[in-house]
């Protein structure tokens, strides 16, 4: 019964976030939506913020589990993009995009929510990084790209587009749809990219980074 009550309250919070926004997220409204006494929110979650944190963590776990398998099968940038599109469509439909928007906004003033967001983004980054690493290796571009940095950028941009696309009226249109040609172009270019040239770029990039680091730590010339 206790677990069922927790699930019911989290479901109610997600529905209210999608339908009424942040102003609708009161203990009284959530309790009414769930059909239970609002005191149960404080009993199970120590308040509305704790409930939102739990609902967000649950949504993140579910998405990672659902999309990890799809990401494991990705062998191209187009495959990665397709998974992102599926994620966006699902999160808009089930209200989790609206929940994410509220949680991220509230995390600026709530250390526990901020920690939950950081943990969730870390999970996504690791899953995406593994997929990006495989795609880069499949194209023979190992060493030419900083995989972890690219994974962080892809995870952040996807989450940003998902939350923007979920805004009422979609003020920027379907932002992910606008990127539709780019993954195929990236795959086409990568497939025609000579591996020897890729290795040369990696060596040049490595030397450039080394020189930049040396310049940064070199003592200033005081002869001037």
C-alpha positions as a Markdown table, in Angstrom:
| # | Residue | x | y | z |
|---|---|---|---|---|
| 1 | Unk | 0.0 | 0.0 | 0.0 |
| 2 | Unk | 2.8 | 2.4 | 0.9 |
| 3 | Unk | 4.6 | 1.9 | -2.5 |
| 4 | Unk | 1.3 | 2.2 | -4.3 |
| 5 | Unk | 0.6 | 5.5 | -2.5 |
| 6 | Unk | 4.0 | 6.9 | -3.4 |
| 7 | Unk | 3.5 | 5.9 | -7.1 |
| 8 | Unk | 0.1 | 7.5 | -7.1 |
| 9 | Unk | 1.4 | 10.7 | -5.7 |
| 10 | Unk | 4.2 | 10.9 | -8.2 |
| 11 | Unk | 1.8 | 10.2 | -11.0 |
| 12 | Unk | -0.4 | 13.0 | -9.8 |
| 13 | Unk | 2.5 | 15.4 | -9.5 |
| 14 | Unk | 3.5 | 14.7 | -13.1 |
| 15 | Unk | -0.1 | 15.2 | -14.4 |
| 16 | Unk | -0.5 | 18.4 | -12.6 |
| 17 | Unk | 2.8 | 19.8 | -13.8 |
| 18 | Unk | 1.8 | 19.1 | -17.4 |
| 19 | Unk | -1.7 | 20.5 | -17.0 |
| 20 | Unk | -1.3 | 23.4 | -14.5 |
| 21 | Unk | 2.4 | 24.2 | -14.4 |
| 22 | Unk | 4.3 | 25.2 | -11.3 |
| 23 | Unk | 1.4 | 27.2 | -9.8 |
| 24 | Unk | -0.6 | 24.0 | -9.6 |
| 25 | Unk | 2.0 | 22.1 | -7.6 |
| 26 | Unk | 0.6 | 22.6 | -4.1 |
| 27 | Unk | 0.2 | 19.8 | -1.5 |
| 28 | Unk | -3.6 | 20.3 | -1.6 |
| 29 | Unk | -3.9 | 20.1 | -5.3 |
| 30 | Unk | -1.6 | 17.1 | -5.6 |
| 31 | Unk | -3.5 | 15.3 | -2.9 |
| 32 | Unk | -6.8 | 16.1 | -4.6 |
| 33 | Unk | -5.4 | 14.9 | -7.9 |
| 34 | Unk | -4.2 | 11.6 | -6.3 |
| 35 | Unk | -7.5 | 11.2 | -4.3 |
| 36 | Unk | -5.6 | 11.0 | -1.0 |
| 37 | Unk | -5.0 | 13.2 | 2.1 |
| 38 | Unk | -2.4 | 15.8 | 1.4 |
| 39 | Unk | -0.7 | 14.8 | 4.7 |
| 40 | Unk | 0.6 | 11.7 | 2.9 |
| 41 | Unk | 2.9 | 13.9 | 0.8 |
| 42 | Unk | 4.7 | 15.0 | 3.9 |
| 43 | Unk | 4.7 | 11.5 | 5.4 |
| 44 | Unk | 6.2 | 9.9 | 2.3 |
| 45 | Unk | 8.3 | 12.7 | 0.8 |
| 46 | Unk | 8.7 | 15.4 | 3.5 |
| 47 | Unk | 6.9 | 17.9 | 1.3 |
| 48 | Unk | 6.2 | 18.9 | -2.3 |
| 49 | Unk | 9.9 | 19.4 | -3.2 |
| 50 | Unk | 10.8 | 15.9 | -2.0 |
| 51 | Unk | 7.9 | 14.5 | -4.1 |
| 52 | Unk | 9.1 | 16.4 | -7.2 |
| 53 | Unk | 12.6 | 15.1 | -6.6 |
| 54 | Unk | 11.4 | 11.5 | -6.3 |
| 55 | Unk | 9.2 | 11.9 | -9.4 |
| 56 | Unk | 12.0 | 13.3 | -11.5 |
| 57 | Unk | 14.4 | 10.5 | -10.4 |
| 58 | Unk | 11.8 | 7.9 | -11.2 |
| 59 | Unk | 11.2 | 9.4 | -14.7 |
| 60 | Unk | 15.0 | 9.6 | -15.3 |
| 61 | Unk | 15.5 | 5.9 | -14.3 |
| 62 | Unk | 12.6 | 4.8 | -16.6 |
| 63 | Unk | 13.9 | 6.7 | -19.6 |
| 64 | Unk | 17.5 | 5.5 | -19.1 |
| 65 | Unk | 16.3 | 1.9 | -18.9 |
| 66 | Unk | 14.0 | 2.3 | -21.9 |
| 67 | Unk | 16.5 | 4.1 | -24.2 |
| 68 | Unk | 19.8 | 2.5 | -23.0 |
| 69 | Unk | 18.9 | -0.6 | -25.2 |
| 70 | Unk | 18.2 | 1.6 | -28.2 |
| 71 | Unk | 21.4 | 3.6 | -27.6 |
| 72 | Unk | 23.4 | 0.3 | -27.4 |
| 73 | Unk | 22.2 | -0.5 | -30.9 |
| 74 | Unk | 23.2 | 2.9 | -32.3 |
| 75 | Unk | 25.9 | 2.7 | -34.9 |
| 76 | Unk | 25.6 | 6.1 | -36.5 |
| 77 | Unk | 24.9 | 9.7 | -35.7 |
| 78 | Unk | 21.5 | 9.3 | -37.4 |
| 79 | Unk | 20.7 | 6.5 | -34.9 |
| 80 | Unk | 21.6 | 8.7 | -32.0 |
| 81 | Unk | 19.4 | 11.5 | -33.3 |
| 82 | Unk | 16.5 | 9.0 | -33.8 |
| 83 | Unk | 16.7 | 8.0 | -30.1 |
| 84 | Unk | 16.7 | 11.7 | -29.2 |
| 85 | Unk | 13.5 | 12.3 | -31.2 |
| 86 | Unk | 11.8 | 9.3 | -29.6 |
| 87 | Unk | 12.8 | 10.7 | -26.2 |
| 88 | Unk | 11.4 | 14.1 | -27.0 |
| 89 | Unk | 8.1 | 12.8 | -28.3 |
| 90 | Unk | 7.6 | 10.5 | -25.2 |
| 91 | Unk | 8.5 | 13.2 | -22.7 |
| 92 | Unk | 6.1 | 15.7 | -24.2 |
| 93 | Unk | 3.3 | 13.1 | -24.3 |
| 94 | Unk | 3.7 | 11.8 | -20.7 |
| 95 | Unk | 4.3 | 15.1 | -19.0 |
| 96 | Unk | 7.9 | 14.4 | -18.0 |
| 97 | Unk | 9.2 | 17.3 | -20.1 |
| 98 | Unk | 7.0 | 19.7 | -18.2 |
| 99 | Unk | 8.2 | 18.1 | -14.9 |
| 100 | Unk | 11.8 | 18.5 | -16.0 |
| 101 | Unk | 11.3 | 22.2 | -16.8 |
| 102 | Unk | 9.9 | 22.8 | -13.3 |
| 103 | Unk | 12.5 | 20.8 | -11.5 |
| 104 | Unk | 15.4 | 22.5 | -13.3 |
| 105 | Unk | 13.9 | 25.9 | -12.5 |
| 106 | Unk | 13.3 | 25.1 | -8.9 |
| 107 | Unk | 16.8 | 23.6 | -8.5 |
| 108 | Unk | 18.3 | 27.1 | -8.7 |
| 109 | Unk | 16.9 | 27.6 | -5.2 |
| 110 | Unk | 16.9 | 24.1 | -3.8 |
| 111 | Unk | 20.2 | 22.3 | -3.2 |
| 112 | Unk | 18.5 | 18.8 | -3.0 |
| 113 | Unk | 16.8 | 19.3 | -6.3 |
| 114 | Unk | 20.0 | 20.6 | -7.8 |
| 115 | Unk | 21.7 | 17.5 | -6.6 |
| 116 | Unk | 19.0 | 15.3 | -8.2 |
| 117 | Unk | 19.3 | 17.1 | -11.5 |
| 118 | Unk | 23.1 | 16.7 | -11.4 |
| 119 | Unk | 22.9 | 13.0 | -10.7 |
| 120 | Unk | 20.3 | 12.5 | -13.5 |
| 121 | Unk | 22.4 | 14.4 | -16.0 |
| 122 | Unk | 25.4 | 12.3 | -15.0 |
| 123 | Unk | 23.5 | 9.1 | -15.7 |
| 124 | Unk | 22.4 | 10.4 | -19.1 |
| 125 | Unk | 26.0 | 11.6 | -19.9 |
| 126 | Unk | 27.4 | 8.2 | -19.2 |
| 127 | Unk | 24.9 | 6.4 | -21.3 |
| 128 | Unk | 25.3 | 8.8 | -24.2 |
| 129 | Unk | 29.1 | 8.8 | -23.9 |
| 130 | Unk | 29.1 | 5.0 | -24.4 |
| 131 | Unk | 26.9 | 5.3 | -27.5 |
| 132 | Unk | 29.0 | 8.2 | -28.9 |
| 133 | Unk | 32.2 | 6.2 | -28.3 |
| 134 | Unk | 30.8 | 3.3 | -30.3 |
| 135 | Unk | 29.7 | 5.6 | -33.2 |
| 136 | Unk | 33.0 | 7.4 | -33.3 |
| 137 | Unk | 34.9 | 4.1 | -33.3 |
| 138 | Unk | 32.6 | 2.7 | -36.1 |
| 139 | Unk | 33.6 | 5.6 | -38.3 |
| 140 | Unk | 37.3 | 5.1 | -37.5 |
| 141 | Unk | 37.5 | 8.5 | -35.8 |
| 142 | Unk | 39.0 | 7.4 | -32.5 |
| 143 | Unk | 41.1 | 10.1 | -31.0 |
| 144 | Unk | 39.8 | 12.9 | -33.3 |
| 145 | Unk | 36.9 | 13.9 | -31.0 |
| 146 | Unk | 36.7 | 14.4 | -27.2 |
| 147 | Unk | 33.9 | 11.8 | -26.6 |
| 148 | Unk | 33.0 | 12.9 | -23.1 |
| 149 | Unk | 32.7 | 16.6 | -24.1 |
| 150 | Unk | 30.7 | 15.7 | -27.1 |
| 151 | Unk | 28.4 | 13.5 | -25.0 |
| 152 | Unk | 27.9 | 16.3 | -22.5 |
| 153 | Unk | 27.0 | 18.7 | -25.3 |
| 154 | Unk | 24.6 | 16.2 | -26.9 |
| 155 | Unk | 22.9 | 15.4 | -23.6 |
| 156 | Unk | 22.5 | 19.1 | -22.7 |
| 157 | Unk | 21.3 | 20.1 | -26.1 |
| 158 | Unk | 18.7 | 17.3 | -26.3 |
| 159 | Unk | 17.4 | 18.1 | -22.8 |
| 160 | Unk | 17.2 | 21.8 | -23.8 |
| 161 | Unk | 15.3 | 21.1 | -27.0 |
| 162 | Unk | 13.0 | 18.7 | -25.2 |
| 163 | Unk | 12.1 | 21.3 | -22.6 |
| 164 | Unk | 11.7 | 24.2 | -25.1 |
| 165 | Unk | 9.6 | 22.1 | -27.4 |
| 166 | Unk | 7.3 | 21.3 | -24.5 |
| 167 | Unk | 6.5 | 25.0 | -23.8 |
| 168 | Unk | 2.9 | 26.0 | -24.6 |
| 169 | Unk | 2.5 | 27.0 | -28.1 |
| 170 | Unk | 6.0 | 25.7 | -29.0 |
| 171 | Unk | 7.4 | 29.3 | -29.5 |
| 172 | Unk | 10.5 | 28.0 | -31.4 |
| 173 | Unk | 8.7 | 25.3 | -33.3 |
| 174 | Unk | 10.0 | 21.8 | -33.3 |
| 175 | Unk | 13.6 | 22.5 | -32.7 |
| 176 | Unk | 14.8 | 18.9 | -32.9 |
| 177 | Unk | 13.1 | 18.6 | -36.3 |
| 178 | Unk | 15.2 | 21.4 | -37.6 |
| 179 | Unk | 18.3 | 19.4 | -37.0 |
| 180 | Unk | 17.0 | 16.4 | -39.0 |
| 181 | Unk | 19.5 | 16.6 | -41.9 |
| 182 | Unk | 22.6 | 17.1 | -39.8 |
| 183 | Unk | 23.2 | 13.6 | -38.4 |
| 184 | Unk | 22.9 | 12.1 | -41.9 |
| 185 | Unk | 25.4 | 14.7 | -43.2 |
| 186 | Unk | 27.8 | 13.9 | -40.3 |
| 187 | Unk | 27.5 | 10.1 | -41.1 |
| 188 | Unk | 28.1 | 10.8 | -44.8 |
| 189 | Unk | 31.2 | 12.9 | -44.1 |
| 190 | Unk | 32.6 | 10.5 | -41.6 |
| 191 | Unk | 32.2 | 7.5 | -43.9 |
| 192 | Unk | 34.3 | 9.3 | -46.5 |
| 193 | Unk | 36.9 | 10.5 | -44.1 |
| 194 | Unk | 40.2 | 8.7 | -44.6 |
| 195 | Unk | 41.3 | 7.0 | -41.4 |
| 196 | Unk | 44.9 | 8.1 | -42.0 |
| 197 | Unk | 43.8 | 11.7 | -42.2 |
| 198 | Unk | 41.8 | 11.2 | -39.0 |
| 199 | Unk | 44.9 | 10.0 | -37.2 |
| 200 | Unk | 46.9 | 12.9 | -38.5 |
| 201 | Unk | 44.2 | 15.4 | -37.2 |
| 202 | Unk | 44.4 | 13.7 | -33.8 |
| 203 | Unk | 48.2 | 14.1 | -33.7 |
| 204 | Unk | 48.0 | 17.8 | -34.8 |
| 205 | Unk | 45.2 | 18.5 | -32.3 |
| 206 | Unk | 47.3 | 16.8 | -29.6 |
| 207 | Unk | 50.3 | 18.9 | -30.4 |
| 208 | Unk | 48.2 | 22.1 | -30.5 |
| 209 | Unk | 46.8 | 21.3 | -27.1 |
| 210 | Unk | 50.2 | 20.6 | -25.7 |
| 211 | Unk | 51.6 | 23.9 | -27.1 |
| 212 | Unk | 48.6 | 25.8 | -25.7 |
| 213 | Unk | 49.2 | 24.2 | -22.3 |
| 214 | Unk | 52.9 | 25.1 | -22.4 |
| 215 | Unk | 52.1 | 28.7 | -23.4 |
| 216 | Unk | 49.7 | 29.0 | -20.5 |
| 217 | Unk | 52.2 | 27.9 | -17.9 |
| 218 | Unk | 55.3 | 29.6 | -19.4 |
| 219 | Unk | 56.6 | 32.5 | -17.4 |
| 220 | Unk | 56.1 | 35.9 | -18.9 |
| 221 | Unk | 59.0 | 37.5 | -20.9 |
| 222 | Unk | 60.2 | 40.3 | -18.7 |
| 223 | Unk | 62.7 | 41.7 | -21.2 |
| 224 | Unk | 60.1 | 43.8 | -22.9 |
